[in-house]
Amino acid sequence: MRSSITAGFVALLMAAPAAADVTIREHRSDDTLLILGTYSFEGGKTLNLTVGIGSGAFRGPNDPPNTIWTIGDRGPNFTCGEAKTIAGVTPQACGEVRNGRVYPVPGYAPSIYRVVLLDDGTFRVTDVITLKDRDGRPLNGMPNPLSVATTETPLDGAGKRLAQDVHGIDAEGIVRLADGTFWVGDENGPSMVHFAADGKMIVRHVPHGTEADYAGARYDVKGTLPAILAKRQANRGIESMAVSPDERFLYFIMQNPLANPDAAAYRAAHNSRLFKIERATMRVAREYVYTLDDPKSFRRDPSEVRSDPRISEMMAIGTDRLIVLERSEQTTKLHEVELAGATSISGTRWDDAATRPTLEQSDLAAAGVTPVKKTLRFDTADFPAIVGKTEGMALLGDGALALINDDDFGISGGRTQIVVVRGTGIAKR
């Protein structure tokens, strides 16, 4: 299945490619590896589930030109508040637990996928690497038993409580290094996780002070991330990962502003945090502020809700030059971001949980903080063939941009779509 449309790119900012012709080609797949089966809720709906592979994407300089690495998150899941719409019923336990989330397939093991785009407008999954602990046992998608950061209560499809697990991971961002190992951004902890080429976990980096929450884990745990990150809002951790061309630095952005000091601050804030990590030491080299766009500017689904926009992907086009994927449910924007000239807040009062007002509550100009510079490069609102919830992004060998959606494992009928976009002007520097 394939389709192709061509349209004139709308230059919303003066640095955008003003008269470019942007060509989009859709790739779909009937690969049997993407079939997860059906699940029937007693008294409710039957879902046709798929394997979600589009939570993040990456292509390295030595990879074949039409090959990308992608990652799936924690498997089919939805909140108790979504249960009636998605499942047709609300599990009884949802009324008894706080922050309940339903996992119809709790045995799903988060995995990395090698995907090849074919000339006929399809794609194929050619390799699946299951994420595992150091002993080779598959990880799962269960919430971790956190006591410092907030967490959720998992339920199975029948509403029975499941155990939280230190071997759970919500794998979202992905980077593959020249040595074949992977760095993965985890939304739950939040954490940065290093995996060997065969998928075995090497080490998990978590916010300082939360190490005890991972007691008994069959992997190494290091509290190297700033302690303030434990204040992430639930389900708003690390979704993006990038690596500098020389592989000296890793980058990530928190998906949304922190709940700092509380969830009310998260809901009102637009100041998120971008980190540059020195890979050799895993120390924070720089910490910057990234300001999220006005929710009313997402043209397919404009909103008054400040927390609707979120950051789901990032890639480096040079050292300290990044492309950041900022999205709502239906609209995706790609911004080119320059770190030069922005204020580094690493190690300042903004990393102290006692600071009031917090960074998330502050006016940056009044606080003397310069955020990173953003330039809009692409907006899917101009291209209706691109479905919503785009979460993966990579540059192909010929310079075209590959975008992939997170289909939420088919719980709402979505399917994986990869689009190849030419003419954006986005390129490695």
C-alpha positions in Angstrom: 0.0 0.0 0.0 1.4 3.4 -0.9 0.4 6.9 -1.7 2.3 10.1 -2.7 1.4 13.7 -2.5 3.3 16.9 -3.3 2.7 20.3 -1.8 4.4 23.6 -1.5 6.0 24.0 1.9 4.6 26.8 4.0 7.4 29.0 5.3 6.1 29.8 8.8 9.5 31.2 9.9 11.9 33.1 7.8 14.6 30.4 8.1 12.3 27.7 6.7 12.9 26.7 3.0 10.5 29.2 1.4 9.7 27.7 -2.0 10.6 24.1 -1.5 8.5 21.3 -3.0 8.0 18.7 -0.3 7.3 15.1 -1.5 5.8 12.6 0.9 5.7 8.8 0.3 3.8 6.5 2.7 5.1 3.0 3.6 2.9 0.4 5.2 3.4 -3.2 6.0 1.5 -6.5 6.4 4.5 -8.1 8.0 3.3 -11.0 10.2 5.8 -9.9 12.9 3.5 -6.9 13.5 0.5 -9.1 14.5 0.0 -9.4 18.2 -3.4 -11.1 18.1 -6.8 -10.3 19.5 -7.9 -9.6 23.1 -11.6 -9.7 24.2 -12.8 -7.9 27.3 -15.6 -9.8 29.1 -18.8 -7.9 28.3 -16.8 -5.4 26.2 -14.9 -5.0 22.9 -12.5 -7.3 21.1 -9.3 -5.5 20.1 -7.1 -6.4 17.1 -3.7 -5.8 18.6 -0.5 -5.0 16.7 3.2 -4.7 17.7 4.0 -1.1 18.1 7.4 -0.3 16.7 7.3 3.5 16.3 8.1 5.0 19.7 11.6 6.1 18.5 13.8 5.7 15.5 17.5 6.1 14.6 19.8 5.6 11.6 23.6 5.7 11.9 26.1 6.8 9.3 27.2 3.2 8.6 23.7 1.7 8.3 22.3 0.9 4.9 20.5 3.9 3.3 17.0 2.6 3.7 17.4 0.9 7.0 16.3 2.4 10.4 16.3 1.1 14.0 13.1 1.6 15.9 11.8 0.8 19.3 8.4 -0.2 20.9 7.4 1.0 24.3 5.7 -1.0 27.1 3.0 -2.9 25.1 -0.8 -2.4 24.8 -2.0 -0.2 27.7 -4.5 2.4 28.7 -5.6 4.3 31.8 -8.6 3.4 33.8 -10.1 6.7 32.6 -9.8 5.5 29.0 -11.2 2.0 29.7 -14.8 2.5 28.8 -13.9 4.0 25.4 -11.2 1.6 24.5 -12.4 -1.7 26.1 -16.1 -1.1 26.2 -16.0 -1.8 30.0 -14.3 -0.4 33.1 -12.6 -3.0 35.2 -14.1 -3.0 38.7 -10.6 -2.6 40.3 -10.3 0.8 38.5 -12.6 2.2 41.1 -10.4 0.9 43.9 -6.9 1.9 42.8 -5.1 5.2 42.3 -3.4 5.8 38.9 -4.6 2.5 37.5 -3.4 1.4 34.0 -4.7 -1.6 32.1 -2.2 -4.0 30.4 -4.1 -6.6 28.3 -0.8 -8.3 27.3 1.3 -7.9 30.4 3.9 -10.4 29.1 4.9 -8.2 26.2 8.7 -7.7 26.1 9.9 -4.3 24.9 12.1 -4.7 21.8 14.3 -3.0 19.2 13.4 -3.5 15.5 15.5 -3.2 12.4 13.2 -1.9 9.6 13.9 -1.8 5.9 12.0 0.5 3.6 11.3 -1.1 0.2 10.8 0.5 -3.2 7.2 -0.8 -3.5 6.0 1.4 -0.7 6.1 -1.2 2.0 8.5 -1.9 4.9 9.7 -5.1 6.5 11.0 -5.9 10.0 14.2 -7.8 9.4 15.4 -8.2 13.0 13.9 -8.1 16.5 16.2 -7.6 19.5 14.3 -8.3 22.8 15.5 -6.1 25.7 16.8 -8.3 28.5 18.4 -8.2 32.0 22.0 -9.1 32.4 21.0 -12.8 32.7 19.2 -12.8 29.4 15.7 -12.8 30.8 13.3 -10.5 28.9 12.2 -7.2 30.4 8.6 -6.2 30.6 6.5 -3.1 30.4 5.3 -2.9 34.0 5.7 0.3 36.1 8.6 0.3 38.5 8.0 0.3 42.3 9.0 3.9 42.7 8.8 5.7 46.0 10.4 9.0 45.1 8.9 9.6 41.7 5.2 8.9 41.1 4.1 5.6 39.6 1.1 3.7 38.5 -0.9 0.6 39.5 -0.9 -2.0 36.7 -4.0 -4.2 36.1 -4.5 -7.0 33.6 -7.4 -7.1 31.1 -9.7 -8.7 33.7 -9.0 -5.9 36.2 -6.7 -8.0 38.4 -3.8 -6.2 40.0 -0.4 -6.9 38.6 2.9 -6.5 40.4 5.1 -3.5 39.8 8.5 -4.6 38.6 12.1 -3.2 38.7 12.6 -5.1 35.4 9.9 -3.0 33.7 10.9 -0.3 31.1 8.9 2.1 29.0 11.4 2.3 26.1 10.8 5.4 24.0 14.0 7.0 22.6 16.8 5.1 20.8 20.4 5.7 19.7 22.7 3.1 18.2 26.4 3.7 18.5 29.2 2.6 16.1 30.1 -0.3 18.4 26.6 -1.7 18.0 25.3 -0.9 21.5 22.1 1.0 22.1 21.1 3.9 24.4 17.4 3.9 25.2 15.3 6.7 26.9 12.9 5.4 29.4 9.7 7.4 30.2 8.9 5.7 33.5 11.9 6.1 35.8 12.9 8.3 34.1 16.1 6.7 33.1 18.8 6.4 30.4 19.6 2.8 29.7 22.6 1.3 27.9 22.1 -2.1 26.2 24.5 -4.4 24.5 24.1 -5.2 20.8 22.2 -8.4 21.8 19.7 -6.5 23.9 21.2 -7.3 27.4 21.1 -4.3 29.8 24.5 -3.0 30.7 23.5 -0.2 33.1 20.5 1.9 34.0 21.1 5.6 34.9 18.4 7.0 37.2 17.8 10.2 39.1 20.2 10.6 42.1 18.4 9.5 45.3 16.1 6.9 43.6 18.6 4.0 43.4 17.0 2.1 46.3 13.8 1.9 44.3 15.6 -0.6 42.0 16.8 -2.9 44.7 17.0 -6.5 43.5 17.4 -5.6 39.9 19.3 -8.0 37.7 21.3 -5.1 36.2 23.5 -2.3 37.4 21.9 0.9 38.6 23.7 4.3 38.9 22.2 7.5 40.3 23.9 9.8 37.8 20.9 11.8 36.6 20.0 15.0 38.4 17.7 14.3 41.4 15.2 16.9 40.2 14.2 14.6 37.4 12.3 12.4 39.8 9.7 15.2 39.7 8.7 14.3 36.2 4.9 14.1 35.8 3.7 10.5 35.4 4.0 9.3 31.8 6.1 12.4 30.9 9.7 11.2 31.3 12.4 10.7 28.6 11.0 10.0 25.1 13.9 11.4 23.1 17.5 10.5 22.7 20.2 11.8 20.3 24.0 11.4 20.0 26.6 13.9 18.6 28.3 12.9 15.4 31.5 12.1 17.2 29.6 10.1 19.9 31.1 12.2 22.7 27.7 13.5 23.9 24.2 12.1 24.4 21.2 14.4 24.5 17.7 14.1 25.9 14.8 16.4 26.7 12.1 15.8 29.3 8.9 15.2 27.4 7.2 17.9 29.3 8.0 20.4 32.1 8.5 18.8 35.5 5.8 18.6 38.1 7.9 21.0 40.1 6.8 21.6 42.8 3.5 19.8 42.0 1.2 18.7 39.2 -0.4 22.1 39.0 2.9 23.6 38.0 3.3 20.9 35.3 -0.1 21.7 33.9 0.6 25.5 33.6 4.3 25.3 32.5 6.0 25.5 29.2 9.7 25.3 30.3 11.1 21.9 29.7 14.7 20.7 30.3 17.2 19.6 27.7 20.4 17.8 28.8 23.8 17.3 27.2 25.6 14.3 28.7 29.3 13.6 28.4 29.1 9.9 27.5 32.6 8.9 28.9 31.7 10.0 32.4 27.8 10.2 32.2 28.1 13.6 33.8 25.8 16.5 32.8 27.9 18.8 30.6 25.1 21.3 30.1 21.4 21.7 31.0 19.2 24.1 28.9 15.6 25.2 28.8 13.4 24.3 25.9 10.1 26.2 25.7 7.2 24.3 24.3 4.9 25.9 21.7 1.5 27.4 22.4 -1.0 24.6 22.3 -3.3 26.8 20.1 -0.6 26.7 17.4 -1.0 23.0 16.6 -3.4 23.4 13.7 -5.0 20.0 13.4 -6.0 20.0 17.0 -5.5 23.4 18.6 -6.1 23.4 22.4 -6.3 25.6 25.4 -4.5 23.0 27.5 -1.0 24.1 28.3 0.3 20.5 28.8 -1.1 19.1 25.5 2.2 19.7 23.5 5.0 17.3 24.3 8.4 16.3 23.0 8.6 12.8 21.6 11.8 12.6 19.5 15.1 14.3 18.8 18.1 13.7 16.5 21.5 15.5 16.2 22.4 17.1 12.9 25.7 18.3 14.3 27.3 18.9 17.7 24.8 21.0 19.7 22.5 21.3 16.7 19.3 19.2 17.0 16.0 18.5 15.4 13.3 18.3 18.0 9.9 16.6 17.3 7.2 18.5 19.2 3.7 17.2 18.9 0.1 17.1 20.0 -2.1 14.0 19.2 -2.7 15.0 15.6 -0.1 17.6 14.7 3.7 17.3 14.6 6.3 20.1 14.3 10.0 19.7 13.7 12.1 22.5 15.1 15.8 23.0 14.5 17.4 23.8 17.8 20.7 25.6 18.5 22.3 25.2 21.9 24.9 28.0 21.3 23.8 31.2 23.0 21.4 29.5 25.5 21.9 29.6 29.2 23.2 26.5 30.9 21.4 26.0 34.2 23.3 22.9 35.2 24.2 22.9 38.9 22.4 26.2 39.5 19.5 26.9 41.9 17.1 25.6 39.2 18.3 22.1 40.0 17.5 22.6 43.7 14.0 21.3 44.6 13.8 23.9 47.4 14.0 26.8 44.9 10.8 29.0 44.7 9.5 29.9 42.3 10.7 26.8 40.4 12.0 27.0 36.8 8.7 25.6 35.7 6.9 28.4 37.4 9.2 31.2 36.3 9.3 33.8 33.5 12.6 33.1 31.8 13.4 36.7 30.8 12.8 38.0 34.3 15.0 35.2 35.6 17.8 36.0 33.2 17.6 32.6 31.5 17.9 32.4 27.7 16.2 29.3 26.3 17.5 27.4 23.2 16.8 28.9 19.9 14.0 27.2 17.9 13.4 27.4 14.1 10.4 25.6 12.6 11.4 23.3 9.8 8.4 21.1 9.1 4.7 21.0 10.2 2.5 18.0 9.4 -0.6 20.2 9.6 0.1 20.9 5.9 0.2 17.2 4.9 -3.0 15.3 5.8 -1.6 12.0 4.6 0.6 11.9 7.7 -1.3 10.3 10.6 -1.0 11.6 14.1 1.2 10.6 17.1 4.5 10.7 15.2 7.2 9.6 17.6 10.1 8.3 15.5 12.4 10.3 13.2 15.6 9.5 11.2 17.5 10.7 8.2 17.9 8.1 5.4 21.1 7.7 3.3 19.9 10.0 0.6 19.0 12.8 3.0 15.3 12.1 3.1 13.5 12.2 6.4 11.7 9.1 7.8 8.8 9.7 10.2 7.1 6.8 12.0 4.0 6.9 14.3 3.3 5.1 17.6 0.2 3.1 16.8 -0.4 2.3 20.5 -0.4 -1.4 19.6 -3.7 -1.0 17.8 -5.8 -0.4 20.9 -7.8 2.3 19.0 -7.5 0.9 15.5 -4.3 2.6 14.5 -1.6 1.0 12.4 2.1 1.8 11.8 2.8 4.2 9.1 6.3 5.3 7.9 6.5 8.3 5.7 9.5 9.4 3.7 9.7 13.2 3.3 11.9 14.9 0.8 12.5 18.7 0.5 12.4 19.8 4.1 16.0 21.2 4.0 16.8 19.2 7.2 20.3 17.7 6.8 23.4 16.6 8.7 25.9 19.5 9.2 
